[in-house]
Amino acid sequence: MTDRRMTDGLLSLIAELESDRSLLLQDRVRRRIEALDRLDAYLLIDELPAPGPRSNDGAVYQRARALCAKLEAANGELYQAIRDQIQRGDGHDLLLKAIDQAGPDGAAVSCVEGDSYDYLDELISGVLHVEKPAAEVGQLDSEMVFYQPTPARHIFDLIRQVALTEKDVLVDLGSGLGHVPILAGICSNAHCIGVELEAAYVHCARQCAQALNLSNVTFVQQDARTANLSAGTVFHLYTPFTGSILRSVLDSLRKQAAHREIWICTFGPCSATVAREPWLKSASTPGADRITVFSSCSWGQRTR
Ligand SMILES: C[S@@+](CC[C@H](N)C(=O)[O-])C[C@H]1O[C@@H](n2cnc3c(N)ncnc32)[C@H](O)[C@@H]1O
């Protein structure tokens, strides 16, 4: 795109956004996030057009930055209000309301698929303030999968599907920075545990849970193969490992299921492996691009 076409495109986008008065209403967070993405497409270009023959180019970019600051401030206010309420112990309703309202017509519908991230991840990042480790993390063995968070819309799908109660203990095996136990802990009275091998991730996840006053969320620094699984009722696996490690953890889970009913939620390629376990049944067709919930007893007998 030429400099001139870029400036004209940005100008018409600014005009469109500035004329939309509803954009600053508290619940229009999704629209603001999308507007910020559209503005960023112009502002993040490495070489901004120098204020050349058209002397107002610089002013257009300034106006765009001022608009971004306004939209970010509106989002920041909403994120802080949700965060304050979580810290006071009842963030559940406000968080779910923000998520539901974030959809185009009140329904939280995403335009992206599979493991892509969307506006909900931006919203959750603004609320949770999960820090990344300051230093590089250690190398993983070949069958261990590097850190990547479950997209937030899938975490909320998991929370809705399993309907956690105070009797549940959710265990995220390979919990990374802790989004799954933290969000499940905010949205339910269940005890939520993250088991993660990388100490730096565990440290960051603990700090986040502590800053949010989440007494029902804990993190254990351990290899999932040696973790004590006896308290868990619901387990989450976002393909944290493959091959013999996955085999060993599935064998441990099957031993737990010999005494009681457990649920296993999967996301990503491990869903296909878990679906081949004869002792597990899923209510829906397993797929790598969505949460699949498996039960250790037949769905006819299920208690959830
Ligand atoms: C794909 S990420 C999933 C992160 C998190 N469960 C989520 O859904 O947001 C996989 C995580 O598993 C961890 N991991 C890999 N092998 C592990 C093992 N044997 N025991 C515990 N954690 C492991 C990795 O360090 C990484 O953080």
The ligand as an SDF file (V2000), in Angstrom:
LIG
                    3D

 27 29  0  0  0  0  0  0  0  0999 V2000
    0.7040  -27.2560   25.6510 C   0  0  0  0  0  0  0  0  0  0  0  0
    1.1980  -26.6270   27.2470 S   0  0  0  0  0  0  0  0  0  0  0  0
   -0.3480  -26.6280   28.0940 C   0  0  0  0  0  0  0  0  0  0  0  0
   -0.4360  -25.5440   29.1340 C   0  0  0  0  0  0  0  0  0  0  0  0
   -1.7150  -25.4960   29.9860 C   0  0  0  0  0  0  0  0  0  0  0  0
   -2.1820  -26.8010   30.3550 N   0  0  0  0  0  0  0  0  0  0  0  0
   -2.8570  -24.8130   29.2830 C   0  0  0  0  0  0  0  0  0  0  0  0
   -3.7230  -25.5260   28.8000 O   0  0  0  0  0  0  0  0  0  0  0  0
   -2.8930  -23.5740   29.1930 O   0  0  0  0  0  0  0  0  0  0  0  0
    2.0550  -28.0700   27.8810 C   0  0  0  0  0  0  0  0  0  0  0  0
    2.7330  -27.8450   29.2480 C   0  0  0  0  0  0  0  0  0  0  0  0
    3.0870  -29.1160   29.7800 O   0  0  0  0  0  0  0  0  0  0  0  0
    4.3310  -29.0030   30.4650 C   0  0  0  0  0  0  0  0  0  0  0  0
    4.8970  -30.3610   30.5500 N   0  0  0  0  0  0  0  0  0  0  0  0
    5.4680  -31.0970   29.5640 C   0  0  0  0  0  0  0  0  0  0  0  0
    5.8320  -32.3010   30.0260 N   0  0  0  0  0  0  0  0  0  0  0  0
    5.4840  -32.3490   31.3470 C   0  0  0  0  0  0  0  0  0  0  0  0
    5.5800  -33.3500   32.3590 C   0  0  0  0  0  0  0  0  0  0  0  0
    6.1270  -34.5490   32.1190 N   0  0  0  0  0  0  0  0  0  0  0  0
    5.1060  -33.0570   33.5820 N   0  0  0  0  0  0  0  0  0  0  0  0
    4.5500  -31.8370   33.8590 C   0  0  0  0  0  0  0  0  0  0  0  0
    4.4470  -30.8660   32.9370 N   0  0  0  0  0  0  0  0  0  0  0  0
    4.8900  -31.1070   31.6880 C   0  0  0  0  0  0  0  0  0  0  0  0
    5.1160  -28.0320   29.5950 C   0  0  0  0  0  0  0  0  0  0  0  0
    6.1760  -27.4310   30.3270 O   0  0  0  0  0  0  0  0  0  0  0  0
    4.0300  -27.0270   29.1980 C   0  0  0  0  0  0  0  0  0  0  0  0
    3.9500  -25.9720   30.1020 O   0  0  0  0  0  0  0  0  0  0  0  0
  1  2  1  0
  2  3  1  0
  2 10  1  0
  3  4  1  0
  4  5  1  0
  5  6  1  0
  5  7  1  0
  7  8  2  0
  7  9  1  0
 10 11  1  0
 11 12  1  0
 11 26  1  0
 12 13  1  0
 13 14  1  0
 13 24  1  0
 14 15  1  0
 14 23  1  0
 15 16  2  0
 16 17  1  0
 17 18  1  0
 17 23  2  0
 18 19  1  0
 18 20  2  0
 20 21  1  0
 21 22  2  0
 22 23  1  0
 24 25  1  0
 24 26  1  0
 26 27  1  0
M  CHG  2   2   1   9  -1
M  END
$$$$
